[in-house]
Amino acid sequence: MIWLASFPRSGNTFMRNILYHVYGLESMPHSAEVPLESRTGGGIYPVVKTHELPSTLAPYDPHKVIYLIRDGRDALVSTARHRSDIVAPGSDYRENLTAAILARGASHFGGWSKNVKEWCNRADIVIRFENLISNPLNELTKLQSVVSLPAPNVQDIPNFIEMRNGQQKYGSFVDDPGKSQLFFRRGIVGAWKDEMPSDLHELFWEYHGHMMAQAGYA
């Protein structure tokens, strides 16, 4: 079994769709409340998605880990929009973004910096969101060191337009197609530039500048 880990809104669902449509690999989300074995009838899915910190997954350790990393500014503005649009419709975007930056009380899966630090120290492979969306097949060749993959169905590589239209295995809202458009919102690099107010940008750097530098985003 492979952990497909990430901070939220860092390309996890996109990767799951690639693995399914291109390689035929199914995946499932991890649930802290329900053991993996009971959710899979005694078997184990080849890929299990999680946003939790690695310390919370100790009962299933060790396993191979793929970690998806995204510029923290893009991940957090997407997290804030996701809450305003889907999780808590109508909630204040600015308040959501501030809460995501501060990540008080161990909220937001430890916060962007803690999540990135702990998982990068644990991961067998780290894949950047920015590279994944620009050249997914090139990034997926890195997986060969942890999982044996069949020949890819290149023509089945999903794109954000298809996902926004609800045409994918994961992240589609069959009963409410409009939510798929909200879930797969922009999928671009640098969305923070027109979505993160300047004062919150300063707050972000105060809390996460050290990890941005370590991760190569400074």
C-alpha positions in Angstrom: 0.0 0.0 0.0 1.1 3.5 -0.8 0.2 6.7 1.0 -0.6 9.5 -1.3 -0.2 12.4 1.1 -0.6 16.1 0.8 -1.7 19.3 2.4 -5.3 19.9 1.2 -5.7 21.5 -2.3 -2.3 20.4 -3.5 -3.3 18.1 -6.4 -4.2 14.9 -4.5 -7.5 14.4 -6.3 -5.9 15.2 -9.7 -3.3 12.6 -9.0 -5.8 10.0 -7.9 -7.7 10.6 -11.2 -4.4 10.2 -13.2 -3.6 7.0 -11.4 -7.0 5.6 -12.1 -7.6 6.7 -15.7 -4.0 6.3 -16.9 -2.9 3.3 -14.9 -6.1 1.7 -13.6 -5.0 2.1 -10.0 -7.9 2.7 -7.6 -7.5 4.6 -4.4 -9.5 5.4 -1.3 -9.4 8.2 1.3 -8.0 7.4 4.7 -10.4 7.6 7.6 -9.1 7.9 11.2 -12.4 6.5 12.5 -12.6 3.4 10.3 -9.6 1.0 9.9 -8.4 0.5 6.4 -8.9 -3.2 6.5 -12.6 -3.0 7.5 -13.2 -0.5 4.7 -11.7 -2.8 2.0 -13.2 -6.1 3.0 -9.9 -7.4 4.5 -7.8 -6.2 1.5 -5.9 -3.1 0.9 -6.2 -0.6 -1.9 -2.9 0.0 -3.7 -3.2 3.8 -3.0 -4.6 5.5 0.1 -5.1 9.3 0.2 -4.4 11.3 3.3 -3.9 14.8 4.5 -3.2 13.7 8.1 0.3 14.1 9.6 2.4 11.0 9.4 2.5 10.6 13.2 -1.3 9.9 13.2 -0.8 7.0 10.7 1.6 5.0 12.8 -0.5 1.8 13.0 0.0 1.5 9.2 3.7 2.4 9.1 6.0 1.7 7.4 4.6 2.2 3.9 5.8 3.9 0.8 4.9 7.5 0.6 4.3 9.9 -2.3 3.9 13.5 -1.1 2.4 16.2 -3.2 3.6 19.7 -2.5 2.2 23.0 -3.7 3.2 26.6 -3.2 1.7 27.3 0.2 0.0 30.5 -0.9 -1.9 28.7 -3.7 -2.8 25.8 -1.4 -4.2 28.1 1.3 -6.2 30.4 -1.0 -7.7 27.3 -2.5 -8.4 25.9 0.9 -10.2 29.1 1.9 -12.3 29.2 -1.3 -13.1 25.5 -0.8 -14.5 26.2 2.6 -16.5 29.2 1.4 -17.9 27.4 -1.6 -18.4 23.8 -0.4 -17.5 23.0 3.2 -19.3 26.0 4.8 -21.1 27.7 2.0 -21.3 31.5 2.5 -18.6 31.6 5.1 -16.2 34.6 4.9 -13.3 34.0 2.6 -10.9 36.3 4.4 -11.7 34.7 7.8 -11.2 31.3 6.2 -7.8 32.3 4.7 -6.6 33.8 8.0 -7.6 30.6 9.9 -5.8 28.5 7.3 -2.6 30.6 7.6 -2.6 30.5 11.4 -3.7 26.9 11.8 -4.3 27.3 15.5 -5.0 24.4 17.8 -3.6 21.8 15.4 -6.2 22.6 12.8 -5.7 22.4 9.1 -3.7 19.2 9.4 -1.0 20.9 11.4 -0.8 23.9 9.1 1.0 24.1 5.7 4.5 24.3 7.1 4.2 21.5 9.6 2.5 19.2 7.1 5.2 19.9 4.5 8.1 19.4 6.9 6.9 16.2 8.4 5.9 14.5 5.2 8.9 15.6 3.2 11.0 14.0 5.9 9.0 10.8 5.5 8.3 10.7 1.8 9.9 8.3 -0.7 9.0 10.7 -3.5 8.0 14.3 -3.5 6.1 15.6 -6.5 5.4 19.3 -7.0 1.9 20.3 -8.0 3.4 22.9 -10.5 5.2 20.1 -12.4 2.3 17.7 -12.1 -0.1 19.9 -13.9 2.4 21.0 -16.6 3.8 17.5 -17.4 2.0 14.8 -15.5 3.6 11.8 -17.3 7.1 13.1 -16.7 6.3 13.3 -12.9 4.7 9.9 -12.9 7.8 8.2 -14.1 9.2 8.9 -10.6 6.7 6.5 -9.2 8.4 3.5 -10.8 10.8 3.3 -7.8 7.9 2.6 -5.4 5.3 0.9 -7.5 5.2 -1.2 -10.7 3.1 0.6 -13.2 1.6 -0.8 -16.5 2.1 1.0 -19.7 0.2 4.3 -19.5 -3.0 5.1 -21.4 -1.7 8.4 -22.5 -4.9 9.4 -24.2 -6.8 9.1 -20.9 -4.8 11.7 -19.0 -7.5 13.9 -17.3 -7.5 17.6 -17.5 -9.1 20.3 -15.3 -11.9 21.1 -17.8 -13.1 17.4 -17.8 -12.9 17.3 -14.0 -14.8 20.6 -13.6 -17.5 19.0 -15.8 -17.7 16.1 -13.4 -16.3 13.5 -15.8 -13.8 11.9 -13.5 -13.6 9.0 -11.0 -12.7 11.1 -8.0 -14.0 14.5 -7.0 -17.1 14.5 -9.1 -20.4 15.5 -7.6 -23.0 13.4 -9.5 -26.0 14.9 -7.7 -24.7 18.4 -8.0 -22.5 19.0 -11.1 -22.0 22.6 -10.1 -20.0 21.5 -7.1 -17.5 19.8 -9.4 -16.8 23.2 -11.0 -16.2 24.6 -7.5 -14.1 21.7 -6.4 -11.8 21.9 -9.5 -11.8 25.6 -9.4 -8.7 27.0 -11.2 -5.8 24.5 -11.0 -3.2 27.1 -11.9 0.1 28.3 -10.6 0.1 31.7 -8.9 -3.6 32.0 -8.1 -2.6 33.6 -4.9 -1.5 36.8 -6.8 -5.1 37.9 -7.2 -6.7 36.1 -4.3 -4.4 36.8 -1.3 -4.8 40.3 0.2 -1.4 42.0 0.8 -1.8 42.1 4.6 -2.5 38.3 4.7 0.4 37.7 2.3 2.6 39.4 4.9 1.0 37.2 7.6 1.6 34.1 5.5 5.3 34.9 5.2 5.6 35.5 8.9 4.3 32.1 9.6 5.5 30.1 6.6 8.4 31.9 5.1 11.0 29.5 6.6 9.4 26.5 5.0 8.7 28.2 1.7 12.4 28.8 1.5 13.3 25.3 2.4 10.8 24.0 -0.1 12.3 26.1 -2.9 9.4 28.5 -3.2 11.1 31.7 -1.9 
